[in-house]
């Protein structure tokens, strides 16, 4: 029985499960990225909608790009009767905001059978009571990508278009070099890849027809193959734009898994061929220009180790250089990076606590001089050393009788102690000062 294309991908991921303990399964995390939520790196975040959306988009169908199951109640078209491969939206508990979503693959008199993600923490097939059904949906005409339009790829930047144009330029047109292990190739798509996409096995009886079809492969097919079999599987949507372009080129020319391992080697992550949260964290922690340079050198070394480097080596190395130059130029044009985690934390704490009130600060971040320990240290020192001399001028009486009662030594001790305290306050205040002083008018009533 034929089935919708999105179910090919759904069945292909049957058994994918959350990782045990504190680790995260890179394949689950990739679902989030494929529907535009690359910021999610924890496979315990509800992912039934992410899985379903990823399968739809791999099949060339727009999803809601939401992690909310009930978002699919307004997606596509409502259908009244169960249909194999339809999107089924179920209730979950009594909270009207919660739900579950999956692909309908069977029915009984009482239950609906769903192929879905996050069922028992994995992609599985389970039965659910019909009473939980909120709606059945089917893709509408507007759900598919229009001709010539790039499907959304998860980063919202259009970088896939630029990366694809670069790859097509590097790959060129139809070739059938006997020394090329990929065999007949057009636009970088090998005959074996083309046949696999068509769901047939190359044979002596059909290879001639396949070659003819490959020579005339439509641009839309080329785009779809690169999007579904290279861009998304290589986790390009989760990478910075410049690195995504470079990594995509490596995935096309050297293989998705090989490219993943080279990238992991470049950033010092475990080279397991699966780009997940740990690899993405390593990418984020390393300067992008440094990563690109290291990645390029690893690619060069790998090319030099191939047996047919003598035939294609010069072109491969030129390809690396060109790709690196374009990625570097893209990196330089990219917007400034967002605040670092420490800065974000400080901003969040300031917003939550509201400690910088209008009475003590300004928008410039300066503080009132009256809050400065340095200033008060100077004041105390001045009063202790100058007041006994100038006091009488301002009507402060320090009489001879008082001096005789306290004794000269006591006066000197007091002056010295006050001066010492003021000096200590001055030094300590200056050492801990971090903000500029601000003038503020005050009124003193004597």
N, C-alpha and C positions, 0 to 999 in steps of 0.2 A: 504494500500500500504506500502510495506517495504521501509525503508529509510536508508541511510548511518548512521553509528553509531554516527558520529560527529554531525549530525543534532539532535539526541536525546538530546545532551547537549545544542545545540543552542536554540531549542524550549523550553527547560527547563528554560532558562534564559530570555525568552521573557518578556519584561517590565522592566528589570533591568535598572535603570536610574541614571544619575549623581545626587549627592546630591545638595540641594539648598544652596545658600550662600557660606560661606567659608569652609563648611564641605566637606568630600569626602566619596563616597560610597565605603565601604570596598570590595564589590563584584566586582566593576569596577577595583579598584586598584589591586585586586588579578589577574585579567587578565594579567596585566603587569608582575607580578612576575612569572606567569605560563609559560611565553615565555622568561624568563631570564632577565627581567628588573625590579627587585625588588627595584631599586633605585628611580623609579617613584612612587610618592605618591599623585599625583594630578590628580583627575578624569577628569580634563579639558584638559589634554594632549590627542591628537587625539588617539582614542582607537579602531577604526574599525579593524585594523590589529591585535591588541592585543586580541580582542574578538575572531576573527576567528582562530587565532593561538592557543588560549587556548582550543577552542572546538575541533580542530583537534587533539591536543595532548591528550586531555582527551579520545579521541576515538582511541588512539594508533598510530596516524599518525604524523610524524615529520612535524613541520611547518618551516617557514623560520626563526623564532625567531627574526623577525624584526618588528619595529613599522611603517615601510613604506609600504603603500598599494601596491605600484608597485613592491615590492620585489617578489610578487606572480606571476609576469609575467615570471619568470624563475623557478618556482616551479612546480614539478610534470610533467604532460604531457599536451600538448595543445590538445583541442578537438574542432572540427568544429561545432558540433550541440549542442544545449542546452541540458543539462542533469540535472535532479533533484538532488540537493545537490552539484552541481559543484561550484568551486570557480570562481566568476566573478570579474574581475578587470576593474574599470571604470576610466575615466579621471575626473579631477576636475579643472575647469577653464582653463586658457591658460598656466599655469606653467607645463612644462613637468615632473617636479619632484613630483607633487601632484597627488593624486588619491583617490579612495574609493574602498573597497573590501568587499564582502559579499558572502553568499551562495545563489545560484539560486534556487528559490522555485516555479517559475511560469513565464509565458510569455504571452504577447498579441502581436498583429500585430505591435505595435509601442514601447512597453515597455518590460523591464525585471523586474521581481519582486524579490527583494532581502530580505532575512532575514539576518540582520547584526547589528553590534553594532555601537554606535555613530550616529544613524539616528534620528535626533530630540533629541539628547543627551540621547538616550536610545536604548535598543535592541528592534528593531521593524521591521515591514515588510513595504517596500515602493517600489514604481514603479519608474524606471529610463529610460530615452530614450535609445533605442538601439544604437543611434548614439554615445553614450558615452562609449560603450564597447571597451575595449582594448584587452581583451582576456579571454577565458574560460579555466580553468585548472582542471585536475583530478589527484588524487594521482597516482604516478608511483609505480612500484614494490619496488624502493629504498626509497620511502617515509615512509614505515612502518618500525617498529623496527624489527631488525633481531632476530631470535630465540636465546634466552639466553642473548640478549643484553639489558641493562637497557635504557629505553627511557630517553632523557634529561629531567631533572626535574626543571631546572631554577636556580640552584646554581652552576652548572658546577664542583662540587666537588666530586661526587660519594658518598656522604653521605647517599643517599637513600639506596644504597646497604648495607652499614653497619647497618643502622637502621632496614632494613628489616630482615637481618640475626639475629639481636638481638631479634626482635619481634617473629620470627619463633622459636627461641630457647626458649623464655619465654612461648609461647603458646603450643608448643609440637604438638603431632599428634591428632588422632581422639579421641574424648571423647563424652560421652552421659550420663552425671551425672544428675540424676533426680532433684538435688538441684540447678543446674545451670540454671538461668533464660534465658540464651541464647540457651538452648537446645543442640541438636547435633552440634558438632563443630569439624572442622579439620583445623589445621594450623592457628587457630584463626578465621576462617571464619565460621560464624554460618549458620545453614540450611536456615534460613530466608534470610540472606544476599546472599547466593548462589542462592536461588530461584529468588530473586529480580534481580540478575545479569543476570539470564537466561530469565527474563521477564515472569515468570510464578508464580502462586499462589500455595503455598503448600496446599494439600488437603489429605483426607484419601485415595484417589485413587492413588496419586502419591508420597506420602511421602516415601514409601519404596524405590522406584526407585531413588528419590532425595538423600536419605541417601547413597545409593550405589555409586552414582555419586560423592557425597561429599567426601566419603572415598578415591576415586581415583582422586580427583581434580588435574589437571595438575599444575606444578610449574608456568608455564607462566600465567595461570589464576589467581593463588594466587597473583603473582606479579602485574598483571594489576589491580586487585580489590584493593589491598593496595595502589597502586599509584593513582588511579582515585577516590577512595572513602574515603581515609584517608589522605595520604600524601599531596595532593594538596588542598583538601577542608580545611584541618587544617592549611593551609598557611605555611607549613614546609619549602618550598623553600625560604621564606623571612626571616627565622630566622638564627641566628648563628648556626654553625654545631652541637655543643654540645647540645644546647637547642632544635634544630630540632629533634635530636635523642630522647631526653627525652619526648618532646611534642608528637611525633609520637607514642611512646609507650603508653602514656596516652590516646591519641585519639582512639587507637585500643581497649584498655582494658576498657576505661570509657566513650567513646563516643566523637565525634568531638566537639560538642557544649559544653559539660561538660569540656573537656580539654581546650577549648578556654577560658572559664570563670575562670578556675583554674589558667591559665597562667596570665590572666588579673588581677586576685586577687593578684597574686604573685608580679606583677610589679606596682600595685597601679593604674591600668587603670579601666575604667568603664567596669563592667562585663556583657557585652551585648551578648557575644557569637560570635561576629564577629571580627576577627583579621584584623584591618585596620591600617591606618597611625598613629592614636593616640596610639594604642597598640604597634606598632613597634617602635615609638618614645620613649615610656616608657621603652621598652626592651633595646634600645640603651643607655638610660640614666642611667641604673642601672648596677652595676658590675655583670658579668655573673655568677660568683660563688654564689653570694648572691641570684640571681634569682633562680638558680637551687635548693639551699637549701630551700628557701621559697616554691617553687613549690612542692618539695618532701614532705614537711610537710603538705601542703594542701591536697595532694593526700592521705596521710596516714589518715588524719582526715576524709576525705570523705569515705574512705573504712570502717573505724570504725563505721560510721553511718549507714551502710547497714545492713539489717535484716539477711542476710546470711553470715555475717562476721565470725560467729562461725565456719562455714564450710570451708571457703576459706581464712579467714583473714591472717593466717600465711604465706600462699603462696603469697598473694597480697603484704604484707609488705616486704617480701623477694624480690619480684620483683622490688618494688620501690628502695630498697637499691642497688640492682644489677644495675639497670638502672642509678641511680644517680652516682654510682662509675664509670661506663663506660663513662657517659657524662662528668664527672669531669676529667677523664683521657684524653678524647678527647679535652676538653677545654685547658688543660695544654700543649697539643701538638700543638695547633693551632698557626698560625703565629702571630707575634706581631700586635697589632692594628694599624690602619692607623692614621695619624695625626688628632688631634682633630680639630673641625671647626675653632677655633681661630688660630691654627697653619696653617691650609690650607689657611685661609684668609690672614694671614701675608705673606705666600709664594706667593700667587696670587698677592698681592699688590706689592711685591718686583719684581716679574716678569714683571708686567705691567708698573711700574714706572721706573725701572732700576736705582734706586737711588744709589746702591752700585757700583760705577764706579771703574775702575782699578786704578785711580789716588788717591783714598781715602781709599781703603780697599783691603784686601787680601782674599783669599779663606778661611782662618782660622777665619775670622770675627774680627781680631784685628784692632785697629785704630792707625793712626800716632800720635806720641807724640805731634806734633805741633797743633793737634786738641783738646788737653786736656786743659781745663780751669784751672785744678789743676796745671799743669806745668807753665802756664803763671802767675798764682798767685804767685808762688815761685819766678819767675824771677823778677816780679815787686817789690816784697818785698826786694829781694836782692839788686836790683839797688838803691832803695830808702834809704836803711840803710848803704850799704857798699860803694857805689860810692863816696860819699863826702870824705871818708877817703882814698880810694885807687885810686881815680881819678887821682891825680897828677902823680902817678907811670906810668899810661898809657897815659899821655899827656893831660889829661882833667884838665884845669886850673880853679880852683875856688879861685880867688885871695882874698887877705885880703881886698882890696878896695871894692870888690863885697860883701864880708861878712859884712863889715861896712855899706854898703848902704842898704842891706836887713835887717841886724840886726840879732842877734843871735836867737831871738824868731821866726822870720819868717823862718829861716833855720830849727829850731826844729819842727815848725808846718808842714813844708813841708815833713820832714822826717816822722813825726807821721802820717800824712794823707796818704802818700804813703804806709807806713807799714800797716795801717789799711785797705786800699783798697786791698792790696795784700793778707792780711790775710783772708778777706771776700771772695775774689775770690778763695783762696785755699780751704776754708771750703765748699763753694758752689760747686766748681768743684768736690771735693771728694765725696760730698753727691750725686751728680747726675751721677757720673761715673758708667757705666754699662759694659764696655768692656776693655779688657786688652790692655796695651800700646805696641806699636811696634816700634822698632828702625828703623830709616830711615836716610840715609846720606844726609846732606844738605851742601851747600857751601855758605859762607858769604864773600863778598868782602868789605873790609874796606878801 
